[in-house]
Amino acid sequence: MNPKQDNRANREFFRLMARYSPVIMLMPASAFGGYLIGYGLDYLFSTTYLRFVFLILGVISGIVQLIRMLSRDT
């Protein structure tokens, strides 16, 4: 592989990393956000189950967003 091809491949690698690096934090961030919303509502309404409901909704929203991001590229 000559240096020009190596440089092109290196740029392509970093371009793909920049494009897909938000995918790494998508699922944990959406799950954590859902849990925080549920925890706040549990505290506000003195319940104990809303944090789990919103955790599940956060995971589902993360999956939907992940599918949207990956289907946009195909």
C-alpha positions, -999 to 999 in steps of 0.1 A, spaced: 0 0 0 15 33 -10 14 64 13 -14 80 -6 -37 50 -3 -28 47 34 -36 84 40 -70 80 22 -78 49 43 -68 67 74 -91 97 66 -120 73 58 -115 56 92 -117 89 111 -146 101 91 -166 69 100 -155 72 136 -168 108 137 -201 97 121 -208 67 144 -193 78 177 -227 92 189 -241 57 186 -219 45 214 -235 69 239 -270 68 225 -284 38 245 -269 46 279 -279 83 277 -315 76 267 -319 50 294 -303 72 320 -325 101 309 -356 80 312 -346 68 346 -340 104 358 -374 115 346 -391 86 363 -371 91 395 -382 128 395 -418 119 390 -416 92 416 -403 118 441 -430 143 430 -459 119 433 -446 96 460 -447 64 439 -421 37 433 -428 23 398 -425 53 375 -387 51 373 -389 17 358 -416 27 334 -396 56 321 -364 35 321 -381 11 297 -394 41 276 -359 55 275 -345 22 263 -372 20 236 -365 55 225 -328 48 223 -335 17 201 -358 38 178 -332 65 175 -305 40 168 -325 24 140 -332 59 126 -295 68 126 -284 35 110 -312 34 84 -303 70 73 -269 57 62 -282 29 40 
